[in-house]
Amino acid sequence: MRVIKGQAPGQVFDLRPRNADCDTAFATSLKSVNDGLHEKWREPSTVVHNTTRIQHVLRHALSTLELRYRDGGAADNKAGN
């Protein structure tokens, strides 16, 4: 388990969205990941190369989601998103 900056030992953050705007953003982010995976998998290359690209797409998506939801979407709400 990764420790998020400011996290106390043993503290667990609830990364679920807290309102409808966050729910929509979360669903959109997941759809983007899914679309990216399908697009990358169709490229004519080796399985190893595709696996590496999928891992890269997933790492980027998870990083983005972690930053967006570690504070319950408060940063997005302040920005009016």
Backbone torsions as a table, in degrees:
resi	resn	phi	psi	omega
1	MET	NA	132.3	179.7
2	ARG	-80.9	145.5	176.5
3	VAL	-95.5	128.0	179.3
4	ILE	-91.1	141.6	-179.3
5	LYS	-50.9	131.1	179.5
6	GLY	87.5	1.0	-178.0
7	GLN	-85.1	129.8	176.6
8	ALA	-77.3	152.1	177.9
9	PRO	-54.9	129.3	179.4
10	GLY	82.6	-6.4	-179.8
11	GLN	-77.4	136.1	179.0
12	VAL	-114.3	128.0	178.8
13	PHE	-91.1	137.7	174.4
14	ASP	-87.0	108.2	-175.8
15	LEU	-91.1	6.3	179.8
16	ARG	-72.6	143.6	176.7
17	PRO	-60.4	150.5	-175.2
18	ARG	-106.8	-6.3	179.0
19	ASN	-150.6	175.8	-174.9
20	ALA	-62.2	-38.6	179.6
21	ASP	-62.0	-41.9	178.6
22	CYS	-68.2	-37.7	177.4
23	ASP	-58.8	-43.8	-179.7
24	THR	-65.3	-44.8	179.7
25	ALA	-63.4	-40.0	179.6
26	PHE	-64.1	-46.5	179.3
27	ALA	-62.5	-40.4	178.7
28	THR	-64.0	-41.2	178.9
29	SER	-62.6	-44.1	179.6
30	LEU	-65.4	-38.0	178.5
31	LYS	-65.0	-39.2	178.0
32	SER	-61.8	-41.9	178.0
33	VAL	-62.0	-47.0	-179.1
34	ASN	-60.4	-46.5	179.4
35	ASP	-62.0	-40.6	179.0
36	GLY	-63.2	-39.5	179.0
37	LEU	-64.8	-44.1	179.9
38	HIS	-64.0	-41.5	179.7
39	GLU	-64.3	-45.7	-178.4
40	LYS	-65.5	-37.1	-174.9
41	TRP	-69.9	-26.0	-178.2
42	ARG	-79.5	-11.6	-179.6
43	GLU	-64.9	138.9	179.8
44	PRO	-75.6	94.4	177.6
45	SER	-156.2	-178.8	-176.5
46	THR	-75.4	160.6	179.1
47	VAL	-61.1	-39.6	-179.4
48	VAL	-62.8	-44.1	179.4
49	HIS	-63.4	-44.4	178.9
50	ASN	-61.7	-41.3	179.4
51	THR	-61.7	-42.7	178.8
52	THR	-62.9	-42.7	179.9
53	ARG	-66.2	-39.5	177.8
54	ILE	-63.8	-42.3	177.5
55	GLN	-60.7	-39.7	178.8
56	HIS	-64.3	-45.3	179.3
57	VAL	-61.3	-44.4	-179.6
58	LEU	-65.7	-42.9	178.5
59	ARG	-59.4	-43.9	-179.8
60	HIS	-64.2	-44.3	-179.1
61	ALA	-63.9	-44.4	-180.0
62	LEU	-64.9	-38.9	177.2
63	SER	-62.0	-45.0	179.2
64	THR	-62.3	-45.4	-179.9
65	LEU	-65.6	-38.0	179.7
66	GLU	-62.3	-45.8	179.8
67	LEU	-65.1	-39.1	-176.5
68	ARG	-71.0	-38.0	-170.8
69	TYR	-109.1	2.3	-178.3
70	ARG	-65.0	-24.6	178.1
71	ASP	-110.3	23.7	177.4
72	GLY	72.6	20.5	179.1
73	GLY	84.4	9.8	-177.0
74	ALA	-59.8	-38.3	-179.8
75	ALA	-63.7	-41.3	178.1
76	ASP	-66.3	-40.5	-179.0
77	ASN	-64.8	-38.5	178.3
78	LYS	-65.5	-35.5	-178.1
79	ALA	-80.5	-8.2	179.5
80	GLY	83.6	17.7	179.9
81	ASN	-90.6	NA	NA
